Amino acid sequence: MALKLMYITNKPEIAQIAESSGVDRIFVDMEYIGKAERQGGLDSVQNHHTVEDVRTMKQAVESAEVLVRVNPIHEATDEYTSSKQEIDDVIQAGADIIMLPYITSVSQAEDFLSYVGGRAKTMLLIETPQSAEALDEILELDGIDEIYIGLNDLSLGYHKKFMFELLADGTVEGLCLKCKLKGIPYGFGGVASLGKGMLPSEYIIREHYRLGSTCAILSRSFCNVDKVKHIGIISSTFIDGVKEIRELEAECESKMSYFRENERVVAERVHAICEG
């Protein structure tokens, strides 16, 4: 099954290019509360999208889902509304999926699911040691549609030098297995165009397939529209980049079929032996 690809933007023309190129989800990123402080000045993506951006993206696309990352669970202050109000607002604006970031307790996940109340799909972002270590308990909650493992913040929380250390040391695999056993779809990390990144993205995509992941964020380096201004170049970057990813996925899928067929034969023969 092809990965559901997600791209962060609040620009209608970019959303339409992404959608027409095969991107499945347009990602509106409203998270900003406490983000700069906890990421310690790293050159990470820090957007400040708004409820109006959610409405604009919903109107801009035809079949792509609009995914909205809201702020971590918080109370209202003079500067911003409460989590409940923020979630109500993005649902009214048309959000198809709502992502909760920076979970540090099971009760925060529970509050989030209660606030959404089945009005949109829910995605919990596991990106803190607290949420990773409480994942078994979190997965017992009702109303979770998907889990996403955020490698940037999680690697910071575990004091790693490189975020993909968590992929190499078995941390991601362990978290994926917990989700898989619960039957909840999951994804992790971000992918660039093939051949790009400190760890080239083709290796990461193969890990998505090995681990049974169902979705991935296209990273800023896939197409950095803050640096590339020519709409034709942006369009060709999306078209070529997504096409290359899909071709690699087809290769992964063809190899997976070998193991699926072997699994089927083993099950049939074990059943025949037991019945005989």
Protein Blocks (a to p, Z undefined) as FASTA:
>chain_A
ZZddddddfbfklmmmmmmnopabdcddfbfghklmmnnopacddddddfklmmmmmmmp
mklccdddddddddddfkbccfklmmmmmmmnopabdcdehifbfklmmmmmmmnnopac
cddddfbfklmmmmmmmmmpghiabdcddfklmmmmnopabfklmmmnommmmmmmmmmm
nopacdedjdddehiajbafklmmmmmmmnopabdcddfkloccklmmblklmmmmmmmm
mmmmmmmmmmmmmmmmmmmmmmmmmmmmmmmmmmZZ
